[in-house]
Amino acid sequence: MQTYFTEKQLEDPALQRANEILRACVHCGFCTATCPTYQVLGDELDSPRGRIYLIKDMLENERVPDAKTVKHIDRCLSCLACMTTCPSGVHYMHLIDQARAYIEQKYKRPFSDRALRWILSRILPYPGRFRLALLGAKIGRPFAFLMPDARLKAMLQMAPKSIPPVSRNDDPQSFAPQGPRKMRVALMTGCAQKALNTDINDATIRLLRRLGCEVVVAKGAGCCGALTHHMGREDESHATAAKNIRAWVAEMDGDGLDAIVINTSGCGTTVKDYGYMFRNEPLAADAARVSGIAMDVSELLMKLDLPEGEDKKLTVGYHAACSLQHGQKVKTFPKDLLKRAGFKVAEPADSHLCCGSAGTYNLMQPEISAKLKARKVRTLEAVKPDIIAAGNIGCMVQIGSGTQVPVVHTVELLDWATGGPIPPALDGKARRNDGVPILR
């Protein structure tokens, strides 16, 4: 793609990077074939290629974004399926993130939009506040139909029926391995996950200890910054990310770390990009060190000796989170691990397409998100699974709100298969397709 940035503009490192990305695009349109919003809406401007043209015009001309441009940029899921498809290596993720930051700086949204985004940025990254909000949403859920705004209605409807108890495993501490130590790893416990589902971190700690890892929850680490980053709120996201970098570097320079393990793939994509995010800041070297040892939990488990399990006679419908398969390019490890543990794995049709969760997308774009959820649930149920597994809490909540099939994290099944307790979502509540209860 031909660009027309001036020499003065290209002195800005951000615009220099945008120029590189734009010039890599050859207009082929392959990305439209795998873009969920283009498939749902059928509008060229709701495809990566269309958004690239909008971003190019906006940045080159340094213009104040108009409502039309903002609408189409906002509709992007950041699922990154286009990056998997693109034959030219266009780094769409960095370009769309820059566009969102530019919009945040230059465009004044309607009051309702500003209020919603402010509320989400002040609640979701903070587990304590999020728990209180979930409690309020649980109380208000029966009255969701009275809400005039579809987004407020979606927020109430997405609230879980029960709020899990606080897990003390999320507090800063160290867990000794069971047997000889093979690795020392830091577990990122996250933010929203600590409010929505405490079983995931608990299962991860049990499993890693069983396989010979000392597991550290670093003091000062918390939200990865992804939620605010994808809203274009760069200062907030970088401040949050910087806390993680300092916390993990302290462990790396102390007793050392072999890996930073992440069991929420949306967070993993962001942490692995810290090196890029901080490339022009004083924390650049430390950020690169952190990104260099960040791993999804499935990547780490492939390095450990996961025992081979007996046939569980259970079919797991595996949902590949976009942030894992497209953002991190981790595609086969979760399925390989589940098969090794004794589960039959079935993958739905169009497994490359997003479920519609995408961080806060299901709250800010509920109509499009609902269509994507319905399609994803339909394709998962078509493989007749006894259980649905995913590696991202957002996907789990999204899919779980549309199906009666129990949805659990991949690591919960692996923990169960290697001696841990049955996942609470299955215990006494789930049955196989043939009607037989799923028991320990």
C-alpha positions as CSV (number, residue, x, y, z in Angstrom):
1,M,0.0,0.0,0.0
2,Q,1.3,3.4,-0.9
3,T,1.5,5.9,1.9
4,Y,2.1,9.7,2.0
5,F,3.4,10.5,5.5
6,T,5.7,13.5,5.5
7,E,9.3,13.3,6.8
8,K,8.2,15.4,9.8
9,Q,5.4,12.9,10.6
10,L,7.8,9.9,10.3
11,E,10.0,11.4,13.1
12,D,7.2,10.1,15.4
13,P,8.1,6.4,16.2
14,A,4.4,5.5,16.3
15,L,3.7,6.9,12.9
16,Q,6.9,5.3,11.6
17,R,5.6,1.9,12.8
18,A,2.1,2.6,11.3
19,N,3.8,3.4,8.0
20,E,5.7,0.1,8.0
21,I,2.5,-1.8,8.7
22,L,0.4,0.0,6.1
23,R,3.1,-0.5,3.4
24,A,3.1,-4.2,4.0
25,C,-0.6,-4.5,3.0
26,V,-1.2,-5.5,-0.7
27,H,-5.0,-5.1,-0.8
28,C,-5.5,-8.8,-1.4
29,G,-8.6,-9.1,0.8
30,F,-7.8,-12.6,2.1
31,C,-8.5,-11.1,5.6
32,T,-12.1,-10.6,4.7
33,A,-12.7,-14.3,4.5
34,T,-11.8,-14.9,8.2
35,C,-13.1,-11.6,9.7
36,P,-16.1,-12.3,11.9
37,T,-17.5,-8.8,11.7
38,Y,-17.3,-8.8,7.9
39,Q,-19.1,-12.1,7.8
40,V,-21.9,-10.8,10.1
41,L,-22.2,-7.3,8.7
42,G,-21.1,-7.7,5.1
43,D,-19.6,-4.2,5.0
44,E,-16.1,-3.7,3.6
45,L,-15.4,-1.0,6.3
46,D,-16.1,-3.7,8.9
47,S,-13.2,-5.8,7.5
48,P,-9.5,-5.5,8.3
49,R,-8.8,-4.1,4.8
50,G,-11.6,-1.5,5.1
51,R,-10.4,-0.5,8.6
52,I,-6.8,-0.2,7.3
53,Y,-8.0,2.4,4.7
54,L,-9.8,4.3,7.4
55,I,-6.8,4.3,9.7
56,K,-4.4,5.3,6.9
57,D,-6.6,8.3,6.0
58,M,-7.0,9.3,9.6
59,L,-3.3,9.1,10.5
60,E,-1.8,10.5,7.3
61,N,-4.1,13.6,7.3
62,E,-3.9,14.0,11.1
63,R,-7.6,14.6,11.1
64,V,-10.0,14.5,14.0
65,P,-11.8,11.1,13.7
66,D,-15.4,11.3,12.6
67,A,-18.3,9.2,14.0
68,K,-18.2,6.9,11.0
69,T,-14.6,6.0,11.3
70,V,-14.9,5.5,15.1
71,K,-17.9,3.2,14.6
72,H,-16.0,0.8,12.3
73,I,-12.9,0.8,14.4
74,D,-15.0,0.1,17.5
75,R,-16.6,-2.8,15.8
76,C,-13.2,-4.6,15.4
77,L,-13.0,-7.5,17.9
78,S,-9.1,-7.6,17.8
79,C,-9.5,-11.4,17.3
80,L,-6.5,-11.2,15.0
81,A,-7.8,-13.9,12.7
82,C,-6.7,-11.6,9.9
83,M,-3.1,-11.8,11.0
84,T,-3.2,-15.6,10.8
85,T,-4.7,-15.3,7.2
86,C,-2.6,-12.5,5.9
87,P,0.1,-13.7,3.4
88,S,2.0,-10.4,3.7
89,G,2.6,-10.4,7.4
90,V,0.6,-7.2,8.1
91,H,0.8,-6.6,11.9
92,Y,-2.8,-5.5,12.2
93,M,-2.8,-5.7,16.0
94,H,-0.3,-2.9,16.4
95,L,-2.1,-0.8,13.8
96,I,-5.6,-1.1,15.4
97,D,-4.2,-0.5,18.9
98,Q,-2.6,2.7,17.6
99,A,-5.8,3.8,15.9
100,R,-7.7,3.3,19.2
101,A,-5.2,5.4,21.1
102,Y,-5.4,8.1,18.5
103,I,-9.2,8.1,18.7
104,E,-9.1,8.2,22.5
105,Q,-6.9,11.4,22.3
106,K,-8.7,13.2,19.4
107,Y,-12.4,12.2,19.5
108,K,-15.1,13.2,22.0
109,R,-17.5,10.4,22.3
110,P,-21.2,10.8,23.2
111,F,-21.7,11.0,27.0
112,S,-23.2,7.6,27.3
113,D,-20.2,6.0,25.6
114,R,-17.7,7.9,27.7
115,A,-19.5,6.9,30.9
116,L,-19.7,3.2,30.0
117,R,-16.0,3.1,29.0
118,W,-15.0,4.9,32.2
119,I,-17.1,2.6,34.3
120,L,-15.6,-0.5,32.7
121,S,-12.0,0.8,33.0
122,R,-12.6,1.6,36.7
123,I,-14.2,-1.8,37.6
124,L,-13.1,-4.7,35.5
125,P,-9.3,-4.5,36.2
126,Y,-9.9,-4.4,40.0
127,P,-11.2,-7.7,41.5
128,G,-12.7,-6.2,44.6
129,R,-14.7,-3.6,42.7
130,F,-15.6,-6.2,40.1
131,R,-17.0,-8.5,42.8
132,L,-19.2,-5.7,44.2
133,A,-20.4,-4.8,40.6
134,L,-21.3,-8.5,40.0
135,L,-23.3,-8.6,43.2
136,G,-25.2,-5.5,42.1
137,A,-25.7,-7.0,38.6
138,K,-27.0,-10.2,40.2
139,I,-29.6,-8.3,42.1
140,G,-30.6,-6.3,39.0
141,R,-30.5,-9.2,36.6
142,P,-34.3,-9.9,36.8
143,F,-34.9,-6.3,35.7
144,A,-32.6,-6.4,32.7
145,F,-35.6,-6.1,30.3
146,L,-36.3,-2.6,31.8
147,M,-32.9,-1.3,30.7
148,P,-33.3,1.3,27.8
149,D,-29.7,0.7,26.6
150,A,-28.8,-2.7,25.1
151,R,-25.3,-2.4,26.6
152,L,-26.6,-2.0,30.1
153,K,-29.0,-5.0,29.5
154,A,-26.0,-7.1,28.3
155,M,-24.0,-6.2,31.4
156,L,-26.9,-7.5,33.6
157,Q,-27.5,-10.6,31.6
158,M,-23.8,-11.5,31.6
159,A,-23.6,-11.5,35.4
160,P,-23.0,-15.0,36.8
161,K,-25.7,-16.6,38.8
162,S,-23.3,-17.2,41.7
163,I,-20.1,-15.3,42.7
164,P,-17.2,-17.6,43.7
165,P,-15.6,-17.2,47.1
166,V,-12.3,-15.3,47.3
167,S,-9.3,-17.6,46.9
168,R,-6.3,-17.0,49.2
169,N,-4.1,-18.6,46.6
170,D,-4.3,-15.3,44.7
171,D,-2.4,-13.5,47.5
172,P,1.4,-12.9,47.0
173,Q,3.2,-16.1,48.2
174,S,5.2,-19.1,47.0
175,F,4.0,-22.7,46.6
176,A,6.6,-25.5,47.0
177,P,6.7,-28.2,44.4
178,Q,5.6,-31.7,45.2
179,G,8.9,-33.6,44.8
180,P,12.1,-32.3,43.2
181,R,11.9,-28.9,41.8
182,K,12.1,-28.7,38.0
183,M,11.2,-25.1,37.5
184,R,10.4,-21.9,39.4
185,V,7.5,-20.0,37.7
186,A,5.4,-16.9,38.4
187,L,1.7,-17.3,37.9
188,M,-0.2,-14.3,36.6
189,T,-3.5,-14.5,38.6
190,G,-5.1,-11.7,36.6
191,C,-8.0,-9.4,37.5
192,A,-11.4,-10.3,36.1
193,Q,-10.7,-14.0,36.5
194,K,-10.2,-13.6,40.2
195,A,-13.7,-12.3,40.5
196,L,-15.4,-14.6,38.0
197,N,-13.8,-18.0,38.5
198,T,-11.3,-18.7,41.3
199,D,-11.1,-22.5,40.4
200,I,-8.8,-21.8,37.4
201,N,-5.9,-20.4,39.4
202,D,-6.4,-23.0,42.1
203,A,-6.3,-25.8,39.5
204,T,-3.2,-24.3,37.8
205,I,-1.3,-24.1,41.1
206,R,-2.1,-27.7,42.0
207,L,-1.2,-29.0,38.6
208,L,2.1,-27.2,38.3
209,R,3.2,-28.2,41.8
210,R,2.3,-31.8,41.0
211,L,4.6,-31.6,37.9
212,G,7.5,-30.2,39.9
213,C,7.1,-26.4,39.7
214,E,7.6,-23.9,42.5
215,V,4.8,-21.5,41.8
216,V,5.2,-17.8,42.8
217,V,2.4,-15.2,43.0
218,A,4.6,-12.1,42.8
219,K,3.9,-9.1,45.1
220,G,2.6,-6.1,43.1
221,A,1.5,-8.0,40.0
222,G,-2.1,-7.7,38.9
223,C,-4.1,-6.8,35.8
224,C,-2.1,-7.1,32.5
225,G,-3.5,-3.9,31.1
226,A,-5.3,-5.4,28.2
227,L,-8.8,-4.2,29.0
228,T,-7.8,-0.5,29.0
229,H,-5.2,-1.0,26.3
230,H,-7.9,-2.1,23.8
231,M,-10.0,1.0,24.8
232,G,-7.1,3.2,23.6
233,R,-6.4,4.3,27.2
234,E,-2.6,4.0,26.9
235,D,-1.5,5.8,30.0
236,E,-3.7,3.6,32.2
237,S,-2.7,0.3,30.5
238,H,1.0,1.1,30.6
239,A,0.8,2.1,34.3
240,T,-0.8,-1.3,35.1
241,A,1.6,-3.2,32.9
242,A,4.6,-1.4,34.5
243,K,3.6,-2.7,37.9
244,N,3.7,-6.3,36.5
245,I,7.1,-5.7,34.9
246,R,8.6,-4.5,38.1
247,A,7.1,-7.3,40.2
248,W,8.3,-10.0,37.9
249,V,11.7,-8.5,37.3
250,A,12.2,-8.4,41.1
251,E,11.5,-12.2,41.1
252,M,13.8,-12.7,38.1
253,D,16.6,-10.8,39.8
254,G,15.9,-12.5,43.1
255,D,15.5,-16.3,43.2
256,G,15.0,-16.4,39.4
257,L,12.2,-17.4,37.1
258,D,12.1,-20.0,34.4
259,A,8.8,-18.7,33.1
260,I,5.9,-16.4,33.7
261,V,2.8,-18.6,33.2
262,I,-0.5,-17.2,32.1
263,N,-3.8,-19.1,32.1
264,T,-5.9,-16.4,30.5
265,S,-4.9,-16.2,26.9
266,G,-6.1,-12.6,26.4
267,C,-3.6,-11.5,29.0
268,G,-0.9,-13.7,27.5
269,T,-1.1,-11.9,24.2
270,T,-0.7,-8.6,25.9
271,V,2.2,-9.7,28.2
272,K,4.1,-11.2,25.3
273,D,3.7,-7.7,23.6
274,Y,5.1,-5.8,26.6
275,G,8.5,-5.6,24.8
276,Y,6.9,-3.7,21.9
277,M,4.6,-1.6,24.1
278,F,7.5,-0.3,26.1
279,R,10.1,-0.2,23.3
280,N,10.5,3.6,23.6
281,E,10.3,3.9,27.3
282,P,12.8,3.5,30.2
283,L,11.4,0.1,31.0
284,A,12.1,-1.2,27.5
285,A,14.9,-3.7,28.6
286,D,12.9,-5.1,31.5
287,A,9.7,-5.3,29.5
288,A,11.6,-7.3,26.8
289,R,12.9,-9.7,29.5
290,V,9.4,-10.3,30.8
291,S,7.9,-10.9,27.3
292,G,10.8,-13.3,26.6
293,I,9.8,-15.8,29.3
294,A,6.0,-15.3,29.2
295,M,4.1,-18.5,28.3
296,D,0.6,-19.7,28.1
297,V,0.0,-22.5,30.6
298,S,-0.3,-25.0,27.7
299,E,3.2,-24.1,26.5
300,L,4.7,-24.6,29.9
301,L,2.9,-28.0,30.3
302,M,4.4,-29.2,27.1
303,K,7.8,-28.8,28.7
304,L,6.8,-30.8,31.7
305,D,6.1,-34.5,32.0
306,L,2.3,-34.7,32.0
307,P,1.4,-38.3,32.7
308,E,-0.6,-40.2,30.1
309,G,-4.1,-40.8,31.4
310,E,-6.6,-43.6,30.9
311,D,-9.5,-43.1,28.5
312,K,-12.1,-40.9,30.3
313,K,-14.8,-41.8,27.9
314,L,-15.6,-38.1,27.7
315,T,-15.8,-35.9,24.6
316,V,-14.4,-32.4,25.1
317,G,-15.5,-29.8,22.6
318,Y,-12.4,-27.6,22.4
319,H,-12.9,-23.9,21.8
320,A,-9.7,-22.2,20.6
321,A,-9.6,-18.7,22.0
322,C,-8.6,-16.2,19.4
323,S,-6.0,-14.6,21.6
324,L,-4.4,-18.1,21.9
325,Q,-4.6,-19.4,18.3
326,H,-4.2,-16.0,16.5
327,G,-2.6,-13.7,19.1
328,Q,0.0,-16.2,20.4
329,K,0.0,-18.8,17.6
330,V,-0.6,-21.6,20.1
331,K,-2.9,-24.0,18.2
332,T,-2.2,-27.6,19.0
333,F,-0.8,-27.8,22.6
334,P,-4.1,-27.6,24.5
335,K,-5.6,-30.4,22.3
336,D,-2.5,-32.5,22.5
337,L,-2.5,-32.2,26.3
338,L,-6.2,-33.1,26.6
339,K,-5.7,-36.2,24.4
340,R,-2.7,-37.2,26.5
341,A,-4.7,-36.9,29.6
342,G,-7.3,-39.4,28.3
343,F,-10.0,-37.1,26.8
344,K,-11.5,-37.4,23.3
345,V,-11.2,-33.9,21.7
346,A,-13.6,-32.6,19.1
347,E,-13.1,-29.3,17.4
348,P,-16.1,-27.4,16.0
349,A,-16.5,-26.1,12.4
350,D,-15.0,-22.7,11.7
351,S,-12.9,-23.0,14.9
352,H,-10.9,-20.0,13.7
353,L,-13.8,-17.6,14.2
354,C,-14.4,-15.6,17.4
355,C,-17.1,-16.4,20.0
356,G,-17.8,-12.6,20.4
357,S,-16.4,-12.1,23.9
358,A,-13.2,-10.2,23.0
359,G,-12.5,-8.5,26.4
360,T,-15.2,-5.9,26.8
361,Y,-16.7,-6.4,23.3
362,N,-19.7,-8.3,24.4
363,L,-20.6,-5.4,26.7
364,M,-19.9,-2.6,24.2
365,Q,-21.1,-4.3,21.0
366,P,-23.8,-6.7,22.4
367,E,-25.8,-7.2,19.2
368,I,-22.8,-8.3,17.1
369,S,-21.4,-10.3,20.0
370,A,-24.7,-12.1,20.4
371,K,-24.7,-13.2,16.8
372,L,-21.2,-14.5,17.1
373,K,-22.0,-16.3,20.3
374,A,-25.0,-18.0,18.8
375,R,-22.9,-19.3,15.9
376,K,-20.1,-20.5,18.2
377,V,-22.5,-22.3,20.5
378,R,-24.2,-23.9,17.6
379,T,-21.0,-25.3,16.1
380,L,-19.7,-26.5,19.5
381,E,-23.0,-28.3,20.3
382,A,-22.9,-29.9,16.8
383,V,-19.9,-32.1,17.9
384,K,-22.0,-33.4,20.8
385,P,-19.5,-32.7,23.6
386,D,-19.9,-33.9,27.2
387,I,-17.8,-30.9,28.2
388,I,-16.6,-27.7,26.5
389,A,-13.1,-26.5,27.3
390,A,-11.4,-23.2,26.6
391,G,-8.2,-21.4,27.7
392,N,-9.7,-17.9,28.4
393,I,-12.1,-16.8,31.0
394,G,-13.9,-14.3,28.7
395,C,-14.7,-17.1,26.2
396,M,-15.9,-19.4,29.0
397,V,-18.3,-16.8,30.3
398,Q,-19.5,-15.9,26.8
399,I,-20.1,-19.5,25.7
400,G,-21.4,-20.6,29.1
401,S,-24.2,-18.1,28.9
402,G,-25.5,-19.7,25.7
403,T,-25.4,-23.4,26.4
404,Q,-26.3,-26.1,28.9
405,V,-23.1,-28.0,28.3
406,P,-20.7,-27.4,31.2
407,V,-17.8,-25.1,30.3
408,V,-14.5,-25.4,32.1
409,H,-10.9,-24.3,31.6
410,T,-8.5,-26.7,29.9
411,V,-6.2,-26.7,33.0
412,E,-9.1,-27.8,35.2
413,L,-9.5,-30.9,33.2
414,L,-5.8,-31.6,33.2
415,D,-5.7,-31.1,37.0
416,W,-8.6,-33.5,37.4
417,A,-7.0,-36.1,35.1
418,T,-3.7,-36.1,37.1
419,G,-5.2,-36.5,40.6
420,G,-6.9,-33.2,41.4
421,P,-10.6,-32.7,42.3
422,I,-13.3,-32.8,39.7
423,P,-14.0,-29.3,38.3
424,P,-16.7,-27.7,40.4
425,A,-18.7,-27.0,37.2
426,L,-19.0,-30.8,36.7
427,D,-19.3,-32.0,40.2
428,G,-22.7,-33.6,40.7
429,K,-24.2,-31.4,38.0
430,A,-23.1,-32.8,34.6
431,R,-24.1,-35.8,32.6
432,R,-22.6,-37.3,29.5
433,N,-24.6,-37.4,26.2
434,D,-25.7,-40.9,27.0
435,G,-27.2,-39.7,30.4
436,V,-24.5,-41.2,32.6
437,P,-23.4,-38.8,35.3
438,I,-19.8,-37.4,35.1
439,L,-18.3,-38.5,38.4
440,R,-14.8,-38.5,39.9
